[in-house]
């Protein structure tokens, strides 16, 4: 199992539209609006890197209002 966090910067004024689309994606285990460098952070779990890659490029980056993404793959679960 591969877990990852996908951080997103959103276009100004598009937050609610993006949130509504994110809520409908069954692959997302957790989603949080954040302050700081990124506007939204989501947690996902996939079987492999290819599934994660497909999800980011074919789902997340195609959402109107998502300006930029950055991902962190979990190396080791502590708790």
C-alpha positions in Angstrom: 0.0 0.0 0.0 1.3 3.4 -0.9 0.0 6.5 1.0 0.6 10.0 -0.1 -0.4 13.6 0.7 -1.2 15.9 -2.3 -0.9 19.6 -1.6 -2.6 22.0 -3.8 -2.5 25.7 -4.5 -5.9 27.0 -5.8 -6.8 30.0 -8.0 -8.2 32.8 -6.0 -12.0 32.5 -5.6 -12.2 28.9 -6.8 -12.0 27.3 -3.3 -15.6 26.2 -3.0 -15.7 24.8 -6.5 -12.6 22.8 -6.0 -13.8 21.5 -2.6 -17.1 20.3 -4.1 -15.2 18.3 -6.7 -12.7 16.9 -4.2 -15.6 15.7 -2.0 -16.8 13.5 -4.8 -13.5 11.7 -5.4 -13.8 8.3 -3.7 -10.0 7.8 -3.7 -9.5 10.7 -1.2 -9.4 9.5 2.4 -9.0 12.9 4.0 -9.1 16.5 2.8 -8.2 19.7 4.7 -8.2 23.3 3.8 -5.0 24.8 5.1 -3.2 28.1 5.7 0.3 28.7 4.5 2.0 27.7 1.2 -0.8 25.4 0.1 -4.6 25.9 0.2 -5.7 22.2 0.3 -4.1 18.9 1.4 -5.6 15.5 0.7 -4.5 12.1 1.8 -4.8 9.1 -0.6 -3.9 5.4 -0.6 -3.1 3.4 -3.7 -1.7 0.0 -4.6 1.3 1.5 -6.5 3.0 4.6 -7.8 1.3 4.1 -11.2 -2.2 4.5 -9.7 -1.1 7.6 -7.8 0.4 9.1 -10.9 -2.8 8.4 -12.9 -4.9 10.0 -10.1 -2.8 13.2 -9.9 -2.6 13.7 -13.7 -6.0 12.5 -14.8 -8.1 13.6 -11.8 -6.6 16.3 -9.5 -4.8 18.4 -12.1 -7.8 18.5 -14.4 -10.0 20.1 -11.7 -10.6 23.8 -12.8 -9.2 26.0 -10.1 -6.2 23.8 -9.1 -3.2 25.9 -10.0 -0.4 23.7 -8.7 0.2 20.4 -6.9 3.0 19.0 -4.9 3.0 15.4 -3.5 4.7 13.7 -0.6 4.8 9.9 -0.5 4.7 8.4 2.9 8.0 6.6 3.7 7.0 5.1 7.0 3.8 5.3 9.2 4.8 6.2 12.8 1.4 6.2 14.5 
